[in-house]
Structures are given as C-alpha cells and as structure tokens.
Amino acid sequence: MKTKWSIYVVLLALAASSALADEEKKANMAMKPYKGSAEFERIKSLAGKWLGTMDGQKMDLEYTIVAGGSAVMERTFVGTPMEMVTLYNDKAGKLALTHYCMLHNRPHLLLTDSDENSVSLKLDENGEIDAKKESHMNALVLTFVSDDEIEQKWTHVINGEAQEAHAIKFKRVKKKAKDPQTTKTKR
C-alpha cells in the first residue's frame, strides 16, 4: 500500500512540475522585446550618461531603459536637490513624456512633429497642468546632432507666457577602456 501511495505522490509531483514549467515557458514567451514608435526607439538609443552645459552651468543627464523596454527614464541633476525625472513612452503609438519637475508638477507632453534629426513635443492640453496659472515646462525639441551629441530646447511657461527656449548641448560620456597593463590576473 505504501508503494502505491509513493508512486501516486511522485506522479503528482511530476505533473505539478510539468505544469509549472509550461507556465514559465508561456511567461517567457510573453516577454518579447518591446518595439515602440520610431521616435521612441530613437530615445532608447540615448541610454547612458551625458554631460552638457547651459548658460555656463555644467549639467549631467542619464538615460535608462526601464519597464521591459517600454519606457525610458531621463534623470537630470542626478543626486542633487534639483534632480528631475522625465519618463518617455508611447501613448496610442506616439511618443509622449511626463516630466517630474523641480517646480513640483508633472506636465505631460505629446509628440507634435519629428524628422530624422529631431522630435518635438508640446504640452497635452488635457493634462493636469493649468497652463494659464501654473509655471511649467511646455515644450521640448530634442535634436540628434550625432550618435554622441544631442541638444535639448525646453520651453518654460511663467504666468501664461512662454519664455525663450535655452539650448542645452550634451555629449555622451564614453566608457573608458581598461588599460591592459593595469589589469591584474588572478593566480
């Protein structure tokens, strides 16, 4: 009787592990790489660290692909009290972003135009910003100068009036190659 019971338990365990393996296989198949709009895929190509200047002030910028490749997180003034985060994603098949600003708000911008060298986004009028009363980032033109150089032009609105956009030029920070003479091998 114990032998029959042992065989039953083993068969039950095999069936359960087979079902779990099938579920894991289905889950892995569902995790196909995310492919977004051409503009979003271009934003993904910015992954890495960047350095730039605006009005003589040095700025750092960092792009990280997150959420299974369906969003790109941009961080500015990393590690400072002025740090800001911008999340890029596709909304209804078009590039969009949410800018978490040091002004304590989060304007949503939608793609208005693009070409092979730039993307332009403007405030989503259906968002939560009161554009006439609240200071906010209203527009962004991101220009791809080269694979290693970009320019951002943010338009800031104060008291309902658009301010002059300032160009911020960034260059990609290249990873330093390891010097073979300083690399030690373990023995």
N, C-alpha and C positions, 0 to 999 in steps of 0.2 A: 504494500500500500504506500509506504514511504517512497518507493522508487517511482510509482506513478505520479505522486504528488510532486516530486522533484522534477520530473520531466515536464509536468504542467507548468511549474514556475519558470523553468528555463525557456520553454516555448513562449510563455507570456512575456518574459524579458526580451527575447529576440524580436518579437512582434513590436513591442514598445520602442526598442532602439531603432528598428527599421522605420517606424512611423516618424520618430524624431529626426532621423537622417533625411527622410523625404521633406519634412517641414524646413529643415535647414537649407536643403538644396533649393527649395522654392524661394526662400527668403534671399538667398544669394543671387538667384536669377532676377529677382525683383530689383536688386541694387545695381541696375545698369548705370553706366556713367551718364550724368545729366548733360544734355546738349541743349543750350539755350539759343536765343536770337544771336545773329551775327554780332550785334553791338555788345551783348552780354559776354559772348565768348572773347571778344576783344578786351573787355575789362578783366577777364580771368587771366589774360596774358600778362597782366601787370603784377602778378603775385611776386612778392619780395619786398625789399626795403629800398627806399628812395630818399634822397636829400635834395633840398631846394632852398631858395631864398625869396623873400617878399619884402620889399622896402628895406633891404639890408639885413633883415632878421632871418636867421637860419631856421629851417623847418625840416622835420623828419616826417616821413609818410610810410605806411606799411600796408600792403595788400595781402590778405589771407583768404584762400578759398575755403568756405565752410559749408555746412549743411549738405553734405554729399555732393558738392559741386553746384548746388542750386543757388548759392549766394556768395558774394564777395564782400568781405569786411575791410574797410579802409579806416585806418587809425591815423590821426594827425596829432602832433604834440604828445606823442606817446609817453606815458608815465608822468605827465605834468598835470597841474590843476586845470589847465586849458584843454586837456585831451578831448577830442571829439571822435565820434564813430559815424561812418557812413556805410550803410548796407545797400549793396546793389543786387537786384534780382530782376527777373522778368515778371511783368504783370500783363496778363492777357497777351502773351507773346511779344511784348515790347519792353525794352529796358526801362527800369524805374529805380528810384533810390529813396531811402529815408535817411535824413541827416540828423543825427543826435548831436545837437549844437550846444556850445557853451552858453548860448543865450537861453538855455533851459526850455527849448522847444524842439520839435522834430518835424520839420517840413518834409512833405512827400513831393518828389519831382518826377515827372514823366518825360519820356523821350519826345522831342518835337522835331528833330532833324538829325541826320547822320550822313557822312560820306566816308570815303576810305581813310581820311585823316582825322576825323573828329566826330564827337557825339555832342548833342545839345539837349539839355533837359530844362524844363520850366516847372514852376510850382503847380501842383494839382489843385485847382480851384475848389475841388470837392473835399479837400483835406481838412485838417483841424486847425489850420492857421487862419487867423483873421488878418488878411493881408493889408487892410487899411489901418489897423491899430497896432499890430504886433511886429516888432523888428524881426526879420528872418532872412535866411538865405533863400533867394527867389529863383535863381537860375545858375546853371553850370554849363560851361563849354569846356570839354576835355579834348585837347588836341594831342594826337600821337605824332610827335616830331620824328621819332625813330623808335626802334625797339628798346632803347635805353634812355630816352628823353621824352618827357611829357610836359604839357602846360595846362594848368587849371585856371579858369577865369570864373570866379564865383561872383554873382551879383547879389548884393546885400540891400535889403529894403529897410529904411528907417522912417517912421511916421508916414508910411504910404508912398515914400519917394525912393525910387531906385538910385543907388549910389553908383559911382563909376567903378567898373569892374577892374580889379587889380590882377595882373598876370603873375602866376606863381610857377616858376620853371623848376622841374625836378629831374634829377639824373639818377638812374638805377645804381644802387650800391652793388658792386661786383664782389662776389665771394672770392676771398684770397686763396690762391692755390697753396697747398702745403709745400714747404721747401723740403725737397728730398734729403738734403744734408742735415736738417734738424729733426727729421722724423726718426724716432728710435724704434728699433725692433725688439720684441721680447724674445729672450732666450731661455 
